Amino acid sequence: MNLRFLPITLAISAAFAGSAQAQNLMSLFETARGFDATYKAAQYQYIANLSKGEQARAVLLPTVGLSANMNKTDVDLIAAAQTVSAQSRSATLSASQPLFRPANTATYQQGMRQLELASIQLKTAEQDLMVRLSQAYFDVLISRESLDFVKAQKVAVAEQLAAAKRNFEVGTSTITDTREAQARYDLVLAQEIAADNDLRIKRLALNQLIGLNNIEPKSLATNAKLTLPASKTVDDWVQQSSESNPSVIQSRVALEIAKLEIAKAEAGHKPTLDLVAGFTPTRYKNGKGINSSQIDANTNSLTLALNVPLFAGFATQNRIKETVALEDKARSDLDAAERNVAQATRTAFYGLQSGIGQVNALQAAEASSQSALDANKLGYQVGVRINIDVLNSQSQLFQTKRDLAKARYDVLLGELKLRQAAGTLTEADLASINALLSP
């Protein structure tokens, strides 16, 4: 499919898609590819780079030109007291084929590297879109679940407040219990307002990325298992990133282009050889011109044009020095890219490893917090615990639930970022994340 029409096709597909289909992470990704301005700009840049790369091929191909002229000549013959006129028409068809031009060969090779670079840049933009979409998608889920937990906490605190008021009325508790419960209830109300506003902002960000409204993302399935991808060590991921990360590959291509630029500069000292052919028909009015030598004729020519540069004011030498320095710069840029990508890959790996550990720990903490809350409620009922103990247990439980929900989504996003750093992120990886969401 022509990439020029791809965004239009995706946009039309999204327009006819039902609202239920738009909630799936994969379908939202397809919609985003047809709407996101950053990705569309990368697509158009890819098309432009393809055309630019093909332009480099032209320097190896022949050039053909056509020129024509019409001429009128008047000659006054003073001795004969007369004027002789002649009209001529001619056209020249010329063609030139480079035979030996080292600079042109280097230019062509650079163009082929530009084609490779164009594909890498488009792949980078697609991976970036996957991560940005997943980030916005999970941000909405985290905010939505946080709001749900705050609302649940508000209900629990309200029940505790009502119990404290009843116990105070019958004289089994002090006014302190009621005031503590009221203060905690007011605090939860403020948290609910903040959580609701945060969810609204996160929804706006997702809507802006997708170009749709009222998106309702699907939550992570409760039985979803979160594990490290494959059985690779951190060194394996770093090695993979050094081979596949788009930033590293772009830097390597840039170094190759810089080396070819040196070859172009050195070609300034080398001769060039071209084959030039021409065909020129000349026609005169009445078949002849002013003198007998000017008659209708067809002229054919075939020339080998050799050009040997001798001196260019030291421009070539200084151009070579410039390109050598630029090659050193490109090599340093490659070193920096490899180091940065290796660091980013290690950070993503250890972050994912830590995130899975946090999920496991928070799952245990959730169970422990629930047990502690149940024990405090029972103790409060029999008079061995006070109201603040129950309120604190409730806060701890719901905070743990919020932290656990966020940690689970952070693990999913962390896996995508690890694959992005390694340069292996594909739609299949996004689909595997999508499969973990609730049906």
FIVO-696331 format. One record per residue (C-alpha): residue number from 1; x, y, z. Coordinates in pm, whole numbers. Each point is the difference from the previous one (the first is absolute). Example, Ala and Ser with C-alpha at 12.3 -4.5 7.8 and 13.67 -1.06 7.14 Angstrom:
<recs>
+------+--------+--------+--------+
: resi :     px :     py :     pz :
+------+--------+--------+--------+
:    1 :   1230 :   -450 :    780 :
:    2 :    137 :    344 :    -66 :
+------+--------+--------+--------+
</recs>
This chain:
<recs>
+------+--------+--------+--------+
: resi :     px :     py :     pz :
+------+--------+--------+--------+
:    1 :      0 :      0 :      0 :
:    2 :    124 :    348 :    -81 :
:    3 :     91 :    170 :    328 :
:    4 :   -133 :    329 :   -135 :
:    5 :   -355 :   -134 :     29 :
:    6 :     49 :   -209 :    314 :
:    7 :   -105 :    270 :    254 :
:    8 :   -314 :     76 :   -202 :
:    9 :    -91 :   -369 :    -14 :
:   10 :     47 :    -43 :    373 :
:   11 :   -197 :    313 :     78 :
:   12 :   -294 :   -121 :   -212 :
:   13 :     14 :   -339 :    170 :
:   14 :     -5 :    167 :    340 :
:   15 :   -297 :    215 :    -97 :
:   16 :   -210 :   -307 :    -79 :
:   17 :    121 :   -202 :    299 :
:   18 :   -245 :    -47 :    285 :
:   19 :     64 :    153 :    338 :
:   20 :     38 :   -346 :    158 :
:   21 :    285 :    -87 :   -234 :
:   22 :    180 :    322 :     79 :
:   23 :     71 :   -111 :    359 :
:   24 :    244 :   -273 :   -102 :
:   25 :    368 :     96 :     27 :
:   26 :     84 :   -140 :   -343 :
:   27 :   -291 :    169 :   -176 :
:   28 :     92 :    327 :    170 :
:   29 :    354 :    -42 :   -132 :
:   30 :   -131 :    -38 :   -355 :
:   31 :   -211 :    312 :     48 :
:   32 :    294 :    193 :    145 :
:   33 :    215 :    -81 :   -303 :
:   34 :   -252 :    180 :   -216 :
:   35 :    -40 :    297 :    234 :
:   36 :    314 :     72 :    201 :
:   37 :    175 :    297 :   -158 :
:   38 :    348 :   -108 :    111 :
:   39 :    -32 :   -341 :   -163 :
:   40 :   -159 :    139 :   -315 :
:   41 :    288 :    248 :    -29 :
:   42 :    241 :   -294 :     22 :
:   43 :   -191 :   -178 :   -278 :
:   44 :     22 :    300 :   -232 :
:   45 :    367 :     42 :     87 :
:   46 :     49 :   -366 :    -92 :
:   47 :   -161 :     60 :   -342 :
:   48 :    220 :    306 :    -52 :
:   49 :    313 :   -194 :     97 :
:   50 :    -86 :   -275 :   -246 :
:   51 :    -18 :    255 :   -280 :
:   52 :    319 :    166 :    120 :
:   53 :    182 :   -333 :     -1 :
:   54 :   -113 :    -73 :   -354 :
:   55 :    135 :    338 :   -111 :
:   56 :    351 :   -124 :     75 :
:   57 :    -39 :   -265 :   -270 :
:   58 :    -32 :    271 :   -263 :
:   59 :    369 :     96 :     21 :
:   60 :     93 :   -337 :   -154 :
:   61 :   -248 :     22 :   -286 :
:   62 :     38 :    190 :   -330 :
:   63 :   -137 :    348 :    -52 :
:   64 :   -174 :     96 :   -322 :
:   65 :    -77 :    351 :   -123 :
:   66 :   -155 :    165 :   -299 :
:   67 :     73 :    354 :   -120 :
:   68 :   -113 :    189 :   -311 :
:   69 :     64 :    338 :   -160 :
:   70 :   -106 :    205 :   -301 :
:   71 :    233 :    253 :   -161 :
:   72 :    -36 :    264 :   -270 :
:   73 :    309 :    160 :   -159 :
:   74 :      4 :    309 :   -224 :
:   75 :    326 :     87 :   -186 :
:   76 :     34 :    332 :   -183 :
:   77 :    226 :    -37 :   -305 :
:   78 :    116 :    358 :    -47 :
:   79 :    183 :    -53 :   -327 :
:   80 :   -298 :   -177 :   -153 :
:   81 :   -244 :    241 :    162 :
:   82 :   -223 :   -284 :    120 :
:   83 :   -101 :   -184 :    321 :
:   84 :     18 :   -376 :     34 :
:   85 :   -221 :   -165 :    261 :
:   86 :      3 :   -351 :    142 :
:   87 :   -212 :   -176 :    262 :
:   88 :    106 :   -312 :    186 :
:   89 :   -157 :   -232 :    250 :
:   90 :    181 :   -258 :    208 :
:   91 :    -65 :   -233 :    292 :
:   92 :    241 :   -194 :    217 :
:   93 :    -77 :   -323 :    181 :
:   94 :    278 :    -76 :    247 :
:   95 :     59 :   -278 :    250 :
:   96 :    269 :    -38 :    262 :
:   97 :     88 :   -318 :    192 :
:   98 :    242 :     17 :    294 :
:   99 :    268 :   -267 :    -37 :
:  100 :    229 :     78 :    291 :
:  101 :   -119 :    235 :    272 :
:  102 :     97 :   -121 :    351 :
:  103 :   -205 :    275 :    166 :
:  104 :   -314 :   -121 :   -176 :
:  105 :     58 :   -356 :    117 :
:  106 :     34 :    118 :    361 :
:  107 :   -315 :    211 :    -37 :
:  108 :   -192 :   -303 :   -124 :
:  109 :    118 :   -212 :    292 :
:  110 :   -102 :    276 :    240 :
:  111 :   -345 :      0 :   -157 :
:  112 :    -36 :   -372 :     64 :
:  113 :     93 :     57 :    364 :
:  114 :   -266 :    272 :     15 :
:  115 :   -260 :   -255 :   -109 :
:  116 :    108 :   -228 :    285 :
:  117 :    -12 :    292 :    239 :
:  118 :   -355 :     88 :   -109 :
:  119 :   -128 :   -347 :     96 :
:  120 :    172 :     18 :    338 :
:  121 :   -149 :    341 :     77 :
:  122 :   -351 :   -119 :    -84 :
:  123 :     47 :   -306 :    222 :
:  124 :    116 :    229 :    282 :
:  125 :   -311 :    215 :    -37 :
:  126 :   -225 :   -307 :      9 :
:  127 :    164 :   -135 :    315 :
:  128 :    -27 :    342 :    160 :
:  129 :   -371 :     13 :    -82 :
:  130 :    -54 :   -342 :    162 :
:  131 :    163 :    116 :    322 :
:  132 :   -175 :    339 :      4 :
:  133 :   -338 :   -162 :    -61 :
:  134 :     56 :   -265 :    267 :
:  135 :    113 :    268 :    245 :
:  136 :   -313 :    207 :    -59 :
:  137 :   -220 :   -313 :      6 :
:  138 :    142 :   -126 :    329 :
:  139 :     -5 :    349 :    153 :
:  140 :   -378 :      4 :    -47 :
:  141 :    -31 :   -347 :    154 :
:  142 :    218 :     95 :    298 :
:  143 :   -201 :    317 :     61 :
:  144 :   -331 :   -178 :    -46 :
:  145 :     86 :   -277 :    242 :
:  146 :    142 :    251 :    248 :
:  147 :   -330 :    187 :    -12 :
:  148 :   -189 :   -326 :     53 :
:  149 :    214 :    -79 :    304 :
:  150 :    -53 :    348 :    143 :
:  151 :   -375 :    -38 :    -43 :
:  152 :      9 :   -338 :    170 :
:  153 :    206 :    148 :    279 :
:  154 :   -253 :    281 :     36 :
:  155 :   -279 :   -253 :     43 :
:  156 :    201 :   -190 :    261 :
:  157 :     90 :    318 :    191 :
:  158 :   -362 :    116 :    -16 :
:  159 :   -107 :   -328 :    157 :
:  160 :    262 :     40 :    270 :
:  161 :   -115 :    360 :     59 :
:  162 :   -360 :   -113 :     38 :
:  163 :    108 :   -273 :    243 :
:  164 :    201 :    249 :    204 :
:  165 :   -300 :    233 :     21 :
:  166 :   -227 :   -285 :    112 :
:  167 :    247 :   -116 :    262 :
:  168 :     39 :    353 :    129 :
:  169 :   -376 :     41 :     30 :
:  170 :    -30 :   -317 :    206 :
:  171 :    305 :     91 :    202 :
:  172 :    234 :   -281 :   -107 :
:  173 :    255 :    233 :   -163 :
:  174 :    134 :    352 :     37 :
:  175 :    -51 :    307 :   -215 :
:  176 :    362 :    -46 :   -107 :
:  177 :    -94 :   -306 :   -207 :
:  178 :   -268 :    197 :   -182 :
:  179 :    230 :    293 :    -71 :
:  180 :    278 :   -226 :   -123 :
:  181 :   -240 :   -177 :   -235 :
:  182 :   -138 :    334 :   -121 :
:  183 :    350 :    133 :    -68 :
:  184 :     89 :   -315 :   -192 :
:  185 :   -325 :     23 :   -199 :
:  186 :     72 :    363 :    -95 :
:  187 :    350 :    -98 :   -107 :
:  188 :   -134 :   -279 :   -223 :
:  189 :   -244 :    248 :   -159 :
:  190 :    294 :    223 :    -94 :
:  191 :    186 :   -302 :   -139 :
:  192 :   -306 :    -92 :   -206 :
:  193 :    -15 :    347 :   -157 :
:  194 :    371 :    -16 :    -87 :
:  195 :    -30 :   -353 :   -141 :
:  196 :   -302 :     95 :   -209 :
:  197 :    185 :    299 :   -146 :
:  198 :    308 :   -212 :    -71 :
:  199 :   -214 :   -253 :   -187 :
:  200 :   -158 :    276 :   -207 :
:  201 :    344 :    132 :   -101 :
:  202 :    129 :   -348 :    -86 :
:  203 :   -307 :    -65 :   -217 :
:  204 :     57 :    326 :   -187 :
:  205 :    361 :   -102 :    -71 :
:  206 :   -111 :   -339 :   -136 :
:  207 :   -278 :    157 :   -207 :
:  208 :    245 :    247 :   -152 :
:  209 :    239 :   -280 :    -96 :
:  210 :   -270 :   -217 :   -157 :
:  211 :   -235 :    262 :   -141 :
:  212 :   -306 :   -161 :    161 :
:  213 :   -219 :     94 :    295 :
:  214 :   -148 :   -201 :    288 :
:  215 :    267 :   -269 :    -16 :
:  216 :    -46 :   -262 :    272 :
:  217 :    317 :   -211 :     23 :
:  218 :    -16 :   -359 :    116 :
:  219 :    159 :    -79 :    335 :
:  220 :    265 :   -262 :     58 :
:  221 :   -150 :   -342 :     67 :
:  222 :     20 :    -95 :    368 :
:  223 :    156 :   -337 :    -83 :
:  224 :    261 :    143 :   -237 :
:  225 :    349 :   -134 :     73 :
:  226 :    284 :    250 :    -21 :
:  227 :    345 :   -145 :    -65 :
:  228 :    329 :    105 :   -155 :
:  229 :     -4 :    -50 :   -379 :
:  230 :    188 :   -309 :   -115 :
:  231 :    298 :   -136 :    193 :
:  232 :    254 :    266 :    -85 :
:  233 :    253 :    160 :    232 :
:  234 :     65 :    371 :      7 :
:  235 :    315 :    -57 :   -209 :
:  236 :   -208 :   -179 :   -263 :
:  237 :   -233 :    300 :    -23 :
:  238 :    294 :    241 :    -22 :
:  239 :    153 :   -208 :   -279 :
:  240 :   -335 :     -1 :   -181 :
:  241 :    -29 :    377 :     35 :
:  242 :    348 :     53 :   -148 :
:  243 :   -112 :   -192 :   -308 :
:  244 :   -361 :    111 :    -44 :
:  245 :    -62 :    331 :    173 :
:  246 :   -101 :    257 :   -266 :
:  247 :    212 :    276 :    155 :
:  248 :    313 :   -214 :    -20 :
:  249 :    -79 :   -111 :   -355 :
:  250 :    -61 :    360 :   -107 :
:  251 :    335 :    103 :    147 :
:  252 :    173 :   -285 :   -186 :
:  253 :   -160 :    105 :   -327 :
:  254 :     97 :    361 :     70 :
:  255 :    362 :   -115 :     45 :
:  256 :     -9 :   -182 :   -334 :
:  257 :   -139 :    311 :   -167 :
:  258 :    278 :    208 :    157 :
:  259 :    263 :   -240 :   -139 :
:  260 :   -154 :     29 :   -347 :
:  261 :     14 :    378 :     35 :
:  262 :    378 :    -32 :     37 :
:  263 :      8 :   -201 :   -323 :
:  264 :   -194 :    277 :   -172 :
:  265 :    244 :    261 :    126 :
:  266 :    304 :   -205 :   -110 :
:  267 :   -158 :    -32 :   -346 :
:  268 :     78 :    368 :    -45 :
:  269 :    359 :   -103 :    -78 :
:  270 :    -99 :   -269 :   -250 :
:  271 :    -69 :     34 :   -374 :
:  272 :   -343 :    -49 :   -150 :
:  273 :    -94 :   -163 :   -330 :
:  274 :   -329 :     47 :   -184 :
:  275 :   -135 :   -128 :   -329 :
:  276 :   -186 :    274 :   -187 :
:  277 :   -203 :    -61 :   -316 :
:  278 :   -180 :    256 :   -213 :
:  279 :   -216 :     28 :   -309 :
:  280 :    -57 :    340 :   -165 :
:  281 :   -210 :     43 :   -317 :
:  282 :     36 :    345 :   -167 :
:  283 :   -240 :    124 :   -262 :
:  284 :     22 :    318 :   -216 :
:  285 :   -274 :    182 :   -184 :
:  286 :      6 :   -118 :   -362 :
:  287 :    258 :   -261 :    103 :
:  288 :    303 :    230 :     10 :
:  289 :    146 :    289 :    193 :
:  290 :    199 :    308 :    -94 :
:  291 :    299 :   -190 :   -132 :
:  292 :     45 :   -335 :   -162 :
:  293 :    120 :   -167 :    320 :
:  294 :   -330 :     68 :    177 :
:  295 :   -227 :   -280 :   -112 :
:  296 :   -246 :   -233 :    171 :
:  297 :    193 :   -246 :    214 :
:  298 :    -26 :   -257 :    279 :
:  299 :    287 :      3 :    247 :
:  300 :     72 :   -301 :    224 :
:  301 :    253 :     14 :    281 :
:  302 :    141 :   -245 :    257 :
:  303 :    243 :    136 :    259 :
:  304 :    197 :   -139 :    291 :
:  305 :     34 :    294 :    239 :
:  306 :    287 :    -32 :    247 :
:  307 :     40 :    256 :    276 :
:  308 :    307 :      0 :    226 :
:  309 :     -9 :    240 :    297 :
:  310 :    334 :    168 :     64 :
:  311 :    -55 :    270 :    260 :
:  312 :   -315 :    124 :    177 :
:  313 :    143 :    249 :    246 :
:  314 :     42 :   -264 :    277 :
:  315 :   -379 :    -42 :     15 :
:  316 :     21 :   -376 :    -49 :
:  317 :    263 :    -50 :    271 :
:  318 :   -201 :    197 :    253 :
:  319 :   -319 :   -180 :    -98 :
:  320 :    173 :   -330 :     74 :
:  321 :    108 :    128 :    343 :
:  322 :   -358 :    106 :     71 :
:  323 :   -148 :   -338 :    -91 :
:  324 :    262 :   -190 :    202 :
:  325 :    -95 :    204 :    307 :
:  326 :   -368 :    -67 :    -68 :
:  327 :     74 :   -373 :    -21 :
:  328 :    164 :     17 :    343 :
:  329 :   -308 :    181 :    128 :
:  330 :   -230 :   -268 :   -146 :
:  331 :    212 :   -271 :    166 :
:  332 :    -25 :    181 :    335 :
:  333 :   -377 :     35 :    -49 :
:  334 :    -17 :   -377 :    -57 :
:  335 :    195 :    -65 :    321 :
:  336 :   -235 :    229 :    192 :
:  337 :   -308 :   -168 :   -150 :
:  338 :    127 :   -348 :     91 :
:  339 :     74 :    106 :    357 :
:  340 :   -330 :    180 :     47 :
:  341 :   -200 :   -289 :   -144 :
:  342 :    187 :   -252 :    218 :
:  343 :    -76 :    212 :    307 :
:  344 :   -365 :     41 :   -100 :
:  345 :    -32 :   -375 :    -57 :
:  346 :    148 :    -84 :    339 :
:  347 :   -224 :    258 :    165 :
:  348 :   -308 :   -143 :   -172 :
:  349 :     97 :   -359 :     88 :
:  350 :     64 :     68 :    367 :
:  351 :   -309 :    221 :     15 :
:  352 :   -212 :   -283 :   -139 :
:  353 :    162 :   -251 :    234 :
:  354 :    -63 :    231 :    297 :
:  355 :   -357 :     64 :   -116 :
:  356 :    -84 :   -371 :     -3 :
:  357 :    151 :    -31 :    348 :
:  358 :   -214 :    293 :    117 :
:  359 :   -314 :   -160 :   -141 :
:  360 :     68 :   -322 :    189 :
:  361 :     78 :    190 :    319 :
:  362 :   -308 :    221 :    -30 :
:  363 :   -222 :   -301 :    -61 :
:  364 :    125 :   -145 :    329 :
:  365 :    -40 :    341 :    166 :
:  366 :   -357 :     23 :   -128 :
:  367 :    -89 :   -330 :    162 :
:  368 :    174 :    103 :    321 :
:  369 :   -172 :    340 :      3 :
:  370 :   -338 :   -167 :    -48 :
:  371 :     69 :   -234 :    291 :
:  372 :    115 :    293 :    215 :
:  373 :   -318 :    193 :    -84 :
:  374 :   -221 :   -297 :     86 :
:  375 :    184 :    -45 :    330 :
:  376 :    -30 :    369 :     89 :
:  377 :   -371 :      3 :    -81 :
:  378 :    -54 :   -300 :    225 :
:  379 :    213 :    156 :    271 :
:  380 :   -197 :    324 :    -27 :
:  381 :   -325 :   -188 :     38 :
:  382 :    117 :   -175 :    317 :
:  383 :    161 :    314 :    139 :
:  384 :    371 :    -84 :    -23 :
:  385 :     61 :    233 :   -296 :
:  386 :    -95 :    362 :    -55 :
:  387 :   -150 :    162 :   -305 :
:  388 :    326 :    151 :   -125 :
:  389 :    147 :   -350 :    -25 :
:  390 :   -277 :   -103 :   -237 :
:  391 :     35 :    321 :   -203 :
:  392 :    374 :    -44 :    -34 :
:  393 :    -45 :   -361 :   -109 :
:  394 :   -252 :    110 :   -261 :
:  395 :    237 :    266 :   -134 :
:  396 :    286 :   -249 :    -13 :
:  397 :   -209 :   -256 :   -187 :
:  398 :   -127 :    239 :   -266 :
:  399 :    342 :    160 :    -44 :
:  400 :    144 :   -346 :    -54 :
:  401 :   -270 :    -76 :   -257 :
:  402 :     81 :    322 :   -189 :
:  403 :    373 :    -72 :     11 :
:  404 :    -58 :   -355 :   -123 :
:  405 :   -217 :    114 :   -292 :
:  406 :    260 :    256 :   -104 :
:  407 :    285 :   -250 :     37 :
:  408 :   -174 :   -251 :   -227 :
:  409 :    -45 :    254 :   -279 :
:  410 :    354 :    127 :     50 :
:  411 :    124 :   -355 :    -61 :
:  412 :   -190 :    -18 :   -330 :
:  413 :    139 :    334 :   -112 :
:  414 :    345 :    -97 :    124 :
:  415 :      1 :   -306 :   -222 :
:  416 :    -83 :    211 :   -303 :
:  417 :    275 :    248 :     88 :
:  418 :    251 :   -282 :     42 :
:  419 :    -84 :   -136 :   -344 :
:  420 :     15 :    352 :   -142 :
:  421 :    347 :     49 :    148 :
:  422 :    107 :   -334 :   -148 :
:  423 :   -144 :    104 :   -337 :
:  424 :   -227 :   -306 :    -23 :
:  425 :   -338 :    158 :     80 :
:  426 :   -266 :   -105 :   -253 :
:  427 :   -377 :    -13 :    -29 :
:  428 :     14 :   -360 :    122 :
:  429 :    137 :    122 :    334 :
:  430 :   -282 :    252 :     26 :
:  431 :   -249 :   -275 :    -82 :
:  432 :    139 :   -220 :    279 :
:  433 :    -57 :    286 :    247 :
:  434 :   -346 :     51 :   -143 :
:  435 :    -77 :   -369 :     64 :
:  436 :     51 :     56 :    374 :
:  437 :   -285 :    252 :     15 :
:  438 :   -350 :    -97 :    103 :
:  439 :   -209 :   -137 :   -289 :
+------+--------+--------+--------+
</recs>
